[in-house]
Amino acid sequence: MFLSKFVKEKRNAAHLTQPELAQKAGVGLRFVRDLEQGKETLRLDKVNQVLQLFGFQVGAVKMDRGTDEKS
C-alpha cells in the first residue's frame, strides 16, 4: 500500500478533515495535501509527525524484487 493511500484511509477512519489532521499533527495543510497526493519529495520528520497520530512511523522495509507491484 502506498503511503498516500495509507494516510488518507487512517484520516478518514479517524473522521478527520485534512485541515484537522494538519492542525493535530503540527504540519501545514499544504503538506497534508501533498502527502495524500503522493508527492515524492517530502520531509521525513513531518511525515512521521503525521504518522505518529495513528501510532506509526516510517521505517526500513525489505523490498521483494521478485514480484510485480501490479499483480
TILUM-228331 format. One record per residue: x, y, z of N, C-alpha, C in turn; residue number from 1. Coordinates in nm, 3 decimals. Last residue first. Example, Ala and Ser with C-alpha at 12.3 -4.5 7.8 and 13.67 -1.06 7.14 Angstrom:
<sites>
<site><n_xx>1.285</n_xx><n_yy>-0.225</n_yy><n_zz>0.708</n_zz><ca_xx>1.367</ca_xx><ca_yy>-0.106</ca_yy><ca_zz>0.714</ca_zz><c_xx>1.290</c_xx><c_yy>0.003</c_yy><c_zz>0.787</c_zz><nr>2</nr></site>
<site><n_xx>1.319</n_xx><n_yy>-0.569</n_yy><n_zz>0.780</n_zz><ca_xx>1.230</ca_xx><ca_yy>-0.450</ca_yy><ca_zz>0.780</ca_zz><c_xx>1.320</c_xx><c_yy>-0.330</c_yy><c_zz>0.780</c_zz><nr>1</nr></site>
</sites>
This chain:
<sites>
<site><n_xx>0.054</n_xx><n_yy>-0.697</n_yy><n_zz>-0.976</n_zz><ca_xx>-0.017</ca_xx><ca_yy>-0.825</ca_yy><ca_zz>-0.967</ca_zz><c_xx>-0.087</c_xx><c_yy>-0.841</c_yy><c_zz>-0.836</c_zz><nr>71</nr></site>
<site><n_xx>0.199</n_xx><n_yy>-0.465</n_yy><n_zz>-0.973</n_zz><ca_xx>0.066</ca_xx><ca_yy>-0.460</ca_yy><ca_zz>-1.032</ca_zz><c_xx>-0.011</c_xx><c_yy>-0.591</c_yy><c_zz>-1.017</c_zz><nr>70</nr></site>
<site><n_xx>0.453</n_xx><n_yy>-0.519</n_yy><n_zz>-0.875</n_zz><ca_xx>0.359</ca_xx><ca_yy>-0.441</ca_yy><ca_zz>-0.793</ca_zz><c_xx>0.217</c_xx><c_yy>-0.447</c_yy><c_zz>-0.845</c_zz><nr>69</nr></site>
<site><n_xx>0.589</n_xx><n_yy>-0.839</n_yy><n_zz>-0.906</n_zz><ca_xx>0.543</ca_xx><ca_yy>-0.721</ca_yy><ca_zz>-0.979</ca_zz><c_xx>0.438</c_xx><c_yy>-0.650</c_yy><c_zz>-0.895</c_zz><nr>68</nr></site>
<site><n_xx>0.863</n_xx><n_yy>-0.974</n_yy><n_zz>-0.722</n_zz><ca_xx>0.721</ca_xx><ca_yy>-0.965</ca_yy><ca_zz>-0.755</ca_zz><c_xx>0.692</c_xx><c_yy>-0.836</c_yy><c_zz>-0.827</c_zz><nr>67</nr></site>
<site><n_xx>1.127</n_xx><n_yy>-0.972</n_yy><n_zz>-0.646</n_zz><ca_xx>1.084</ca_xx><ca_yy>-1.080</ca_yy><ca_zz>-0.732</ca_zz><c_xx>0.938</c_xx><c_yy>-1.073</c_yy><c_zz>-0.772</c_zz><nr>66</nr></site>
<site><n_xx>1.204</n_xx><n_yy>-0.789</n_yy><n_zz>-0.460</n_zz><ca_xx>1.229</ca_xx><ca_yy>-0.755</ca_yy><ca_zz>-0.601</ca_zz><c_xx>1.180</c_xx><c_yy>-0.861</c_yy><c_zz>-0.699</c_zz><nr>65</nr></site>
<site><n_xx>1.085</n_xx><n_yy>-0.674</n_yy><n_zz>-0.190</n_zz><ca_xx>1.077</ca_xx><ca_yy>-0.803</ca_yy><ca_zz>-0.258</ca_zz><c_xx>1.087</c_xx><c_yy>-0.775</c_yy><c_zz>-0.407</c_zz><nr>64</nr></site>
<site><n_xx>1.265</n_xx><n_yy>-0.489</n_yy><n_zz>0.050</n_zz><ca_xx>1.197</ca_xx><ca_yy>-0.491</ca_yy><ca_zz>-0.078</ca_zz><c_xx>1.198</c_xx><c_yy>-0.631</c_yy><c_zz>-0.135</c_zz><nr>63</nr></site>
<site><n_xx>1.216</n_xx><n_yy>-0.436</n_yy><n_zz>0.391</n_zz><ca_xx>1.286</ca_xx><ca_yy>-0.512</ca_yy><ca_zz>0.288</ca_zz><c_xx>1.201</c_xx><c_yy>-0.517</c_yy><c_zz>0.162</c_zz><nr>62</nr></site>
<site><n_xx>1.191</n_xx><n_yy>-0.115</n_yy><n_zz>0.518</n_zz><ca_xx>1.119</ca_xx><ca_yy>-0.238</ca_yy><ca_zz>0.487</ca_zz><c_xx>1.193</c_xx><c_yy>-0.308</c_yy><c_zz>0.374</c_zz><nr>61</nr></site>
<site><n_xx>1.245</n_xx><n_yy>0.124</n_yy><n_zz>0.767</n_zz><ca_xx>1.303</ca_xx><ca_yy>0.047</ca_yy><ca_zz>0.657</ca_zz><c_xx>1.227</c_xx><c_yy>-0.084</c_yy><c_zz>0.641</c_zz><nr>60</nr></site>
<site><n_xx>0.971</n_xx><n_yy>0.345</n_yy><n_zz>0.846</n_zz><ca_xx>1.084</ca_xx><ca_yy>0.258</ca_yy><ca_zz>0.877</ca_zz><c_xx>1.132</c_xx><c_yy>0.185</c_yy><c_zz>0.754</c_zz><nr>59</nr></site>
<site><n_xx>0.770</n_xx><n_yy>0.594</n_yy><n_zz>0.988</n_zz><ca_xx>0.836</ca_xx><ca_yy>0.544</ca_yy><ca_zz>0.869</ca_zz><c_xx>0.954</c_xx><c_yy>0.458</c_yy><c_zz>0.912</c_zz><nr>58</nr></site>
<site><n_xx>0.526</n_xx><n_yy>0.497</n_yy><n_zz>1.234</n_zz><ca_xx>0.637</ca_xx><ca_yy>0.579</ca_yy><ca_zz>1.189</ca_zz><c_xx>0.697</c_xx><c_yy>0.516</c_yy><c_zz>1.065</c_zz><nr>57</nr></site>
<site><n_xx>0.210</n_xx><n_yy>0.509</n_yy><n_zz>1.415</n_zz><ca_xx>0.304</ca_xx><ca_yy>0.454</ca_yy><ca_zz>1.317</ca_zz><c_xx>0.421</c_xx><c_yy>0.549</c_yy><c_zz>1.298</c_zz><nr>56</nr></site>
<site><n_xx>-0.016</n_xx><n_yy>0.606</n_yy><n_zz>1.548</n_zz><ca_xx>0.065</ca_xx><ca_yy>0.503</ca_yy><ca_zz>1.610</ca_zz><c_xx>0.166</c_xx><c_yy>0.437</c_yy><c_zz>1.518</c_zz><nr>55</nr></site>
<site><n_xx>-0.139</n_xx><n_yy>0.819</n_yy><n_zz>1.440</n_zz><ca_xx>-0.205</ca_xx><ca_yy>0.690</ca_yy><ca_zz>1.419</ca_zz><c_xx>-0.124</c_xx><c_yy>0.574</c_yy><c_zz>1.476</c_zz><nr>54</nr></site>
<site><n_xx>0.031</n_xx><n_yy>1.025</n_yy><n_zz>1.491</n_zz><ca_xx>-0.108</ca_xx><ca_yy>1.038</ca_yy><ca_zz>1.537</ca_zz><c_xx>-0.183</c_xx><c_yy>0.905</c_yy><c_zz>1.529</c_zz><nr>53</nr></site>
<site><n_xx>0.258</n_xx><n_yy>0.954</n_yy><n_zz>1.352</n_zz><ca_xx>0.255</ca_xx><ca_yy>0.932</ca_yy><ca_zz>1.497</ca_zz><c_xx>0.114</c_xx><c_yy>0.945</c_yy><c_zz>1.553</c_zz><nr>52</nr></site>
<site><n_xx>0.219</n_xx><n_yy>1.046</n_yy><n_zz>1.091</n_zz><ca_xx>0.200</ca_xx><ca_yy>0.904</ca_yy><ca_zz>1.121</ca_zz><c_xx>0.190</c_xx><c_yy>0.876</c_yy><c_zz>1.270</c_zz><nr>51</nr></site>
<site><n_xx>0.286</n_xx><n_yy>1.320</n_yy><n_zz>1.121</n_zz><ca_xx>0.151</ca_xx><ca_yy>1.279</ca_yy><ca_zz>1.082</ca_zz><c_xx>0.126</c_xx><c_yy>1.135</c_yy><c_zz>1.123</c_zz><nr>50</nr></site>
<site><n_xx>0.555</n_xx><n_yy>1.301</n_yy><n_zz>1.191</n_zz><ca_xx>0.463</ca_xx><ca_yy>1.377</ca_yy><ca_zz>1.276</ca_zz><c_xx>0.319</c_xx><c_yy>1.336</c_yy><c_zz>1.247</c_zz><nr>49</nr></site>
<site><n_xx>0.659</n_xx><n_yy>1.164</n_yy><n_zz>0.969</n_zz><ca_xx>0.648</ca_xx><ca_yy>1.095</ca_yy><ca_zz>1.097</ca_zz><c_xx>0.558</c_xx><c_yy>1.169</c_yy><c_zz>1.195</c_zz><nr>48</nr></site>
<site><n_xx>0.652</n_xx><n_yy>1.372</n_yy><n_zz>0.786</n_zz><ca_xx>0.574</ca_xx><ca_yy>1.251</ca_yy><ca_zz>0.759</ca_zz><c_xx>0.554</c_xx><c_yy>1.176</c_yy><c_zz>0.891</c_zz><nr>47</nr></site>
<site><n_xx>0.839</n_xx><n_yy>1.540</n_yy><n_zz>0.905</n_zz><ca_xx>0.698</ca_xx><ca_yy>1.581</ca_yy><ca_zz>0.901</ca_zz><c_xx>0.606</c_xx><c_yy>1.463</c_yy><c_zz>0.871</c_zz><nr>46</nr></site>
<site><n_xx>1.072</n_xx><n_yy>1.395</n_yy><n_zz>0.866</n_zz><ca_xx>1.031</ca_xx><ca_yy>1.428</ca_yy><ca_zz>1.002</ca_zz><c_xx>0.884</c_xx><c_yy>1.470</c_yy><c_zz>1.008</c_zz><nr>45</nr></site>
<site><n_xx>1.087</n_xx><n_yy>1.382</n_yy><n_zz>0.585</n_zz><ca_xx>1.060</ca_xx><ca_yy>1.261</ca_yy><ca_zz>0.662</ca_zz><c_xx>1.015</c_xx><c_yy>1.292</c_yy><c_zz>0.804</c_zz><nr>44</nr></site>
<site><n_xx>0.946</n_xx><n_yy>1.597</n_yy><n_zz>0.356</n_zz><ca_xx>1.035</ca_xx><ca_yy>1.588</ca_yy><ca_zz>0.472</ca_zz><c_xx>0.993</c_xx><c_yy>1.471</c_yy><c_zz>0.561</c_zz><nr>43</nr></site>
<site><n_xx>0.912</n_xx><n_yy>1.467</n_yy><n_zz>0.025</n_zz><ca_xx>0.853</ca_xx><ca_yy>1.523</ca_yy><ca_zz>0.147</ca_zz><c_xx>0.953</c_xx><c_yy>1.508</c_yy><c_zz>0.261</c_zz><nr>42</nr></site>
<site><n_xx>0.874</n_xx><n_yy>1.396</n_yy><n_zz>-0.291</n_zz><ca_xx>0.975</ca_xx><ca_yy>1.459</ca_yy><ca_zz>-0.206</ca_zz><c_xx>0.906</c_xx><c_yy>1.531</c_yy><c_zz>-0.090</c_zz><nr>41</nr></site>
<site><n_xx>0.649</n_xx><n_yy>1.293</n_yy><n_zz>-0.419</n_zz><ca_xx>0.765</ca_xx><ca_yy>1.206</ca_yy><ca_zz>-0.397</ca_zz><c_xx>0.871</c_xx><c_yy>1.266</c_yy><c_zz>-0.306</c_zz><nr>40</nr></site>
<site><n_xx>0.310</n_xx><n_yy>1.305</n_yy><n_zz>-0.331</n_zz><ca_xx>0.429</ca_xx><ca_yy>1.380</ca_yy><ca_zz>-0.370</ca_zz><c_xx>0.552</c_xx><c_yy>1.300</c_yy><c_zz>-0.330</c_zz><nr>39</nr></site>
<site><n_xx>0.058</n_xx><n_yy>1.188</n_yy><n_zz>-0.288</n_zz><ca_xx>0.172</ca_xx><ca_yy>1.105</ca_yy><ca_zz>-0.326</ca_zz><c_xx>0.293</c_xx><c_yy>1.180</c_yy><c_zz>-0.375</c_zz><nr>38</nr></site>
<site><n_xx>-0.152</n_xx><n_yy>1.317</n_yy><n_zz>-0.185</n_zz><ca_xx>-0.148</ca_xx><ca_yy>1.310</ca_yy><ca_zz>-0.331</ca_zz><c_xx>-0.025</c_xx><c_yy>1.235</c_yy><c_zz>-0.381</c_zz><nr>37</nr></site>
<site><n_xx>-0.101</n_xx><n_yy>1.319</n_yy><n_zz>0.084</n_zz><ca_xx>-0.212</ca_xx><ca_yy>1.235</ca_yy><ca_zz>0.036</ca_zz><c_xx>-0.216</c_xx><c_yy>1.224</c_yy><c_zz>-0.116</c_zz><nr>36</nr></site>
<site><n_xx>0.112</n_xx><n_yy>1.506</n_yy><n_zz>0.084</n_zz><ca_xx>0.130</ca_xx><ca_yy>1.369</ca_yy><ca_zz>0.133</ca_zz><c_xx>0.023</c_xx><c_yy>1.276</c_yy><c_zz>0.077</c_zz><nr>35</nr></site>
<site><n_xx>-0.014</n_xx><n_yy>1.740</n_yy><n_zz>-0.004</n_zz><ca_xx>0.095</ca_xx><ca_yy>1.681</ca_yy><ca_zz>-0.082</ca_zz><c_xx>0.118</c_xx><c_yy>1.535</c_yy><c_zz>-0.044</c_zz><nr>34</nr></site>
<site><n_xx>-0.195</n_xx><n_yy>1.775</n_yy><n_zz>0.211</n_zz><ca_xx>-0.244</ca_xx><ca_yy>1.755</ca_yy><ca_zz>0.074</ca_zz><c_xx>-0.138</c_xx><c_yy>1.691</c_yy><c_zz>-0.014</c_zz><nr>33</nr></site>
<site><n_xx>-0.016</n_xx><n_yy>1.813</n_yy><n_zz>0.420</n_zz><ca_xx>-0.110</ca_xx><ca_yy>1.701</ca_yy><ca_zz>0.424</ca_zz><c_xx>-0.162</c_xx><c_yy>1.672</c_yy><c_zz>0.284</c_zz><nr>32</nr></site>
<site><n_xx>0.111</n_xx><n_yy>2.050</n_yy><n_zz>0.331</n_zz><ca_xx>0.188</ca_xx><ca_yy>1.928</ca_yy><ca_zz>0.350</ca_zz><c_xx>0.097</c_xx><c_yy>1.806</c_yy><c_zz>0.349</c_zz><nr>31</nr></site>
<site><n_xx>-0.100</n_xx><n_yy>2.232</n_yy><n_zz>0.335</n_zz><ca_xx>-0.036</ca_xx><ca_yy>2.201</ca_yy><ca_zz>0.206</ca_zz><c_xx>0.043</c_xx><c_yy>2.070</c_yy><c_zz>0.216</c_zz><nr>30</nr></site>
<site><n_xx>-0.142</n_xx><n_yy>2.254</n_yy><n_zz>0.609</n_zz><ca_xx>-0.243</ca_xx><ca_yy>2.191</ca_yy><ca_zz>0.525</ca_zz><c_xx>-0.184</c_xx><c_yy>2.150</c_yy><c_zz>0.391</c_zz><nr>29</nr></site>
<site><n_xx>0.154</n_xx><n_yy>2.186</n_yy><n_zz>0.806</n_zz><ca_xx>0.068</ca_xx><ca_yy>2.271</ca_yy><ca_zz>0.724</ca_zz><c_xx>-0.032</c_xx><c_yy>2.190</c_yy><c_zz>0.643</c_zz><nr>28</nr></site>
<site><n_xx>0.154</n_xx><n_yy>2.025</n_yy><n_zz>1.129</n_zz><ca_xx>0.210</ca_xx><ca_yy>2.049</ca_yy><ca_zz>0.995</ca_zz><c_xx>0.111</c_xx><c_yy>2.136</c_yy><c_zz>0.919</c_zz><nr>27</nr></site>
<site><n_xx>0.056</n_xx><n_yy>1.921</n_yy><n_zz>1.365</n_zz><ca_xx>0.150</ca_xx><ca_yy>2.033</ca_yy><ca_zz>1.370</ca_zz><c_xx>0.223</c_xx><c_yy>2.056</c_yy><c_zz>1.239</c_zz><nr>26</nr></site>
<site><n_xx>-0.139</n_xx><n_yy>1.735</n_yy><n_zz>1.383</n_zz><ca_xx>-0.003</ca_xx><ca_yy>1.687</ca_yy><ca_zz>1.360</ca_zz><c_xx>0.101</c_xx><c_yy>1.798</c_yy><c_zz>1.369</c_zz><nr>25</nr></site>
<site><n_xx>-0.368</n_xx><n_yy>1.891</n_yy><n_zz>1.414</n_zz><ca_xx>-0.333</ca_xx><ca_yy>1.794</ca_yy><ca_zz>1.519</ca_zz><c_xx>-0.189</c_xx><c_yy>1.748</c_yy><c_zz>1.507</c_zz><nr>24</nr></site>
<site><n_xx>-0.364</n_xx><n_yy>2.035</n_yy><n_zz>1.169</n_zz><ca_xx>-0.355</ca_xx><ca_yy>2.104</ca_yy><ca_zz>1.298</ca_zz><c_xx>-0.309</c_xx><c_yy>2.009</c_yy><c_zz>1.409</c_zz><nr>23</nr></site>
<site><n_xx>-0.389</n_xx><n_yy>1.829</n_yy><n_zz>0.980</n_zz><ca_xx>-0.273</ca_xx><ca_yy>1.919</ca_yy><ca_zz>0.977</ca_zz><c_xx>-0.254</c_xx><c_yy>1.987</c_yy><c_zz>1.113</c_zz><nr>22</nr></site>
<site><n_xx>-0.638</n_xx><n_yy>1.726</n_yy><n_zz>1.050</n_zz><ca_xx>-0.518</ca_xx><ca_yy>1.643</ca_yy><ca_zz>1.061</ca_zz><c_xx>-0.394</c_xx><c_yy>1.731</c_yy><c_zz>1.066</c_zz><nr>21</nr></site>
<site><n_xx>-0.800</n_xx><n_yy>1.946</n_yy><n_zz>0.988</n_zz><ca_xx>-0.794</ca_xx><ca_yy>1.896</ca_yy><ca_zz>1.126</ca_zz><c_xx>-0.670</c_xx><c_yy>1.810</c_yy><c_zz>1.148</c_zz><nr>20</nr></site>
<site><n_xx>-0.764</n_xx><n_yy>1.971</n_yy><n_zz>0.708</n_zz><ca_xx>-0.721</ca_xx><ca_yy>2.079</ca_yy><ca_zz>0.799</ca_zz><c_xx>-0.711</c_xx><c_yy>2.033</c_yy><c_zz>0.945</c_zz><nr>19</nr></site>
<site><n_xx>-0.872</n_xx><n_yy>1.715</n_yy><n_zz>0.627</n_zz><ca_xx>-0.731</ca_xx><ca_yy>1.747</ca_yy><ca_zz>0.607</ca_zz><c_xx>-0.686</c_xx><c_yy>1.862</c_yy><c_zz>0.696</c_zz><nr>18</nr></site>
<site><n_xx>-1.083</n_xx><n_yy>1.586</n_yy><n_zz>0.890</n_zz><ca_xx>-1.063</ca_xx><ca_yy>1.654</ca_yy><ca_zz>0.763</ca_zz><c_xx>-0.913</c_xx><c_yy>1.678</c_yy><c_zz>0.746</c_zz><nr>17</nr></site>
<site><n_xx>-1.139</n_xx><n_yy>1.271</n_yy><n_zz>1.040</n_zz><ca_xx>-1.070</ca_xx><ca_yy>1.399</ca_yy><ca_zz>1.040</ca_zz><c_xx>-1.069</c_xx><c_yy>1.457</c_yy><c_zz>0.900</c_zz><nr>16</nr></site>
<site><n_xx>-1.218</n_xx><n_yy>1.010</n_yy><n_zz>1.117</n_zz><ca_xx>-1.317</ca_xx><ca_yy>1.116</ca_yy><ca_zz>1.092</ca_zz><c_xx>-1.256</c_xx><c_yy>1.255</c_yy><c_zz>1.103</c_zz><nr>15</nr></site>
<site><n_xx>-1.046</n_xx><n_yy>0.806</n_yy><n_zz>1.119</n_zz><ca_xx>-1.048</ca_xx><ca_yy>0.888</ca_yy><ca_zz>1.241</ca_zz><c_xx>-1.148</c_xx><c_yy>1.003</c_yy><c_zz>1.229</c_zz><nr>14</nr></site>
<site><n_xx>-1.076</n_xx><n_yy>0.717</n_yy><n_zz>0.862</n_zz><ca_xx>-1.121</ca_xx><ca_yy>0.629</ca_yy><ca_zz>0.970</ca_zz><c_xx>-1.131</c_xx><c_yy>0.705</c_yy><c_zz>1.103</c_zz><nr>13</nr></site>
<site><n_xx>-0.948</n_xx><n_yy>0.927</n_yy><n_zz>0.727</n_zz><ca_xx>-1.092</ca_xx><ca_yy>0.907</ca_yy><ca_zz>0.712</ca_zz><c_xx>-1.149</c_xx><c_yy>0.820</c_yy><c_zz>0.823</c_zz><nr>12</nr></site>
<site><n_xx>-0.683</n_xx><n_yy>0.881</n_yy><n_zz>0.810</n_zz><ca_xx>-0.751</ca_xx><ca_yy>1.009</ca_yy><ca_zz>0.838</ca_zz><c_xx>-0.902</c_xx><c_yy>0.993</c_yy><c_zz>0.831</c_zz><nr>11</nr></site>
<site><n_xx>-0.637</n_xx><n_yy>0.627</n_yy><n_zz>0.706</n_zz><ca_xx>-0.631</ca_xx><ca_yy>0.648</ca_yy><ca_zz>0.851</ca_zz><c_xx>-0.702</c_xx><c_yy>0.776</c_yy><c_zz>0.890</c_zz><nr>10</nr></site>
<site><n_xx>-0.660</n_xx><n_yy>0.684</n_yy><n_zz>0.431</n_zz><ca_xx>-0.751</ca_xx><ca_yy>0.587</ca_yy><ca_zz>0.495</ca_zz><c_xx>-0.754</c_xx><c_yy>0.605</c_yy><c_zz>0.646</c_zz><nr>9</nr></site>
<site><n_xx>-0.449</n_xx><n_yy>0.867</n_yy><n_zz>0.400</n_zz><ca_xx>-0.586</ca_xx><ca_yy>0.908</ca_yy><ca_zz>0.371</ca_zz><c_xx>-0.687</c_xx><c_yy>0.815</c_yy><c_zz>0.438</c_zz><nr>8</nr></site>
<site><n_xx>-0.229</n_xx><n_yy>0.704</n_yy><n_zz>0.465</n_zz><ca_xx>-0.260</ca_xx><ca_yy>0.824</ca_yy><ca_zz>0.545</ca_zz><c_xx>-0.405</c_xx><c_yy>0.867</c_yy><c_zz>0.524</c_zz><nr>7</nr></site>
<site><n_xx>-0.247</n_xx><n_yy>0.508</n_yy><n_zz>0.259</n_zz><ca_xx>-0.248</ca_xx><ca_yy>0.471</ca_yy><ca_zz>0.400</ca_zz><c_xx>-0.290</c_xx><c_yy>0.590</c_yy><c_zz>0.487</c_zz><nr>6</nr></site>
<site><n_xx>-0.213</n_xx><n_yy>0.659</n_yy><n_zz>0.026</n_zz><ca_xx>-0.340</ca_xx><ca_yy>0.591</ca_yy><ca_zz>0.050</ca_zz><c_xx>-0.356</c_xx><c_yy>0.554</c_yy><c_zz>0.197</c_zz><nr>5</nr></site>
<site><n_xx>0.054</n_xx><n_yy>0.744</n_yy><n_zz>0.066</n_zz><ca_xx>-0.054</ca_xx><ca_yy>0.841</ca_yy><ca_zz>0.044</ca_zz><c_xx>-0.190</c_xx><c_yy>0.779</c_yy><c_zz>0.075</c_zz><nr>4</nr></site>
<site><n_xx>0.198</n_xx><n_yy>0.505</n_yy><n_zz>0.081</n_zz><ca_xx>0.188</ca_xx><ca_yy>0.590</ca_yy><ca_zz>0.199</ca_zz><c_xx>0.072</c_xx><c_yy>0.689</c_yy><c_zz>0.185</c_zz><nr>3</nr></site>
<site><n_xx>0.051</n_xx><n_yy>0.220</n_yy><n_zz>-0.078</n_zz><ca_xx>0.124</ca_xx><ca_yy>0.344</ca_yy><ca_zz>-0.083</ca_zz><c_xx>0.098</c_xx><c_yy>0.428</c_yy><c_zz>0.041</c_zz><nr>2</nr></site>
<site><n_xx>0.085</n_xx><n_yy>-0.118</n_yy><n_zz>0.000</n_zz><ca_xx>0.000</ca_xx><ca_yy>0.000</ca_yy><ca_zz>0.000</ca_zz><c_xx>0.089</c_xx><c_yy>0.124</c_yy><c_zz>0.000</c_zz><nr>1</nr></site>
</sites>
